[in-house]
């Protein structure tokens, strides 16, 4: 989350901050194109009995997995959503900086 990274910049050890972070700097804006309506029969063909909140991994044609959540269902259709559950929402972060450690480089002592 870019918003948390930006919040840390300029802080000193022992300092605390609480800040609202907008969606675009947190989990992104909600993208309607990542939500699809599928036939309930399609899921039942794979012995999946859908329920709201159920997480599924769908294998795309390019062989990548997409995690989707059942957000709505009725007798004929199921809505699957690949958005993060906090997409489109502002979040409030409380950050307490306890220590700063040097990060080791993968290339040695740089």
C-alpha positions as CSV (number, residue, x, y, z in Angstrom):
1,X,0.0,0.0,0.0
2,X,1.6,3.2,-1.2
3,X,-0.4,5.2,1.4
4,X,1.3,3.4,4.3
5,X,4.8,3.8,2.7
6,X,4.1,7.6,2.3
7,X,2.9,7.8,5.9
8,X,6.3,6.4,7.3
9,X,8.4,8.9,5.4
10,X,9.8,11.5,7.8
11,X,8.7,9.7,11.0
12,X,11.1,9.2,13.9
13,X,11.4,6.2,16.2
14,X,8.7,6.5,18.9
15,X,6.4,8.6,16.8
16,X,2.8,7.7,16.2
17,X,0.5,8.8,13.4
18,X,-3.1,8.1,12.6
19,X,-4.3,9.0,9.1
20,X,-7.0,8.3,6.6
21,X,-5.8,6.8,3.4
22,X,-7.9,7.1,0.2
23,X,-8.8,4.0,-1.9
24,X,-6.3,4.8,-4.7
25,X,-3.4,4.7,-2.2
26,X,-4.8,1.7,-0.2
27,X,-6.5,-1.2,-2.0
28,X,-7.5,0.6,-5.2
29,X,-10.7,1.8,-6.6
30,X,-13.6,-0.7,-7.1
31,X,-13.5,-2.0,-10.6
32,X,-16.9,-3.2,-11.9
33,X,-15.3,-5.1,-14.7
34,X,-13.8,-7.5,-12.1
35,X,-17.3,-8.6,-11.1
36,X,-19.1,-11.2,-13.3
37,X,-22.4,-13.0,-13.4
38,X,-22.2,-16.7,-14.0
39,X,-24.8,-19.5,-14.2
40,X,-25.3,-21.3,-11.0
41,X,-25.3,-24.5,-13.0
42,X,-21.8,-23.8,-14.1
43,X,-20.6,-24.0,-10.5
44,X,-22.8,-26.9,-9.6
45,X,-21.2,-28.9,-12.6
46,X,-18.0,-28.9,-10.5
47,X,-19.9,-29.9,-7.3
48,X,-19.7,-26.3,-5.9
49,X,-22.7,-25.2,-3.9
50,X,-22.2,-21.4,-3.8
51,X,-22.8,-19.3,-0.7
52,X,-22.3,-15.5,-0.3
53,X,-18.7,-14.9,1.0
54,X,-17.4,-18.2,-0.4
55,X,-13.9,-17.7,-2.0
56,X,-13.1,-19.5,-5.2
57,X,-10.0,-19.8,-7.4
58,X,-10.8,-19.7,-11.1
59,X,-8.3,-20.9,-13.7
60,X,-8.3,-18.5,-16.7
61,X,-7.6,-19.6,-20.2
62,X,-4.0,-18.3,-19.9
63,X,-3.6,-20.7,-16.9
64,X,-3.4,-18.0,-14.2
65,X,-5.5,-18.3,-11.1
66,X,-7.9,-15.5,-10.1
67,X,-9.3,-15.4,-6.6
68,X,-13.0,-14.5,-6.6
69,X,-15.7,-14.2,-3.9
70,X,-19.4,-14.9,-4.3
71,X,-21.1,-11.6,-3.5
72,X,-24.7,-12.4,-4.6
73,X,-26.7,-15.3,-5.7
74,X,-30.2,-16.3,-6.7
75,X,-31.8,-19.4,-8.1
76,X,-30.2,-19.0,-11.6
77,X,-27.1,-16.9,-11.2
78,X,-24.1,-16.2,-9.0
79,X,-22.1,-12.9,-8.9
80,X,-18.3,-13.5,-8.6
81,X,-16.1,-10.5,-7.7
82,X,-12.3,-10.4,-8.0
83,X,-11.9,-7.0,-6.4
84,X,-10.2,-6.8,-3.0
85,X,-12.8,-6.7,-0.2
86,X,-11.6,-3.2,0.7
87,X,-11.4,-1.9,-2.8
88,X,-13.1,1.5,-3.1
89,X,-12.9,2.2,0.6
90,X,-10.8,4.6,2.5
91,X,-8.9,3.1,5.4
92,X,-7.7,4.6,8.7
93,X,-4.2,3.5,9.7
94,X,-2.6,4.0,13.1
95,X,1.1,3.6,12.8
96,X,3.6,3.4,15.7
97,X,7.2,3.4,14.5
98,X,9.1,1.2,17.0
99,X,12.5,0.8,15.2
100,X,14.3,1.4,11.9
101,X,16.5,-1.4,10.7
102,X,19.0,-1.4,7.8
103,X,17.8,-3.5,4.9
104,X,20.4,-6.1,3.6
105,X,21.0,-5.9,-0.1
106,X,20.8,-9.0,-2.3
107,X,24.1,-7.8,-3.9
108,X,26.2,-7.5,-0.8
109,X,27.1,-4.3,1.0
110,X,25.7,-1.6,-1.1
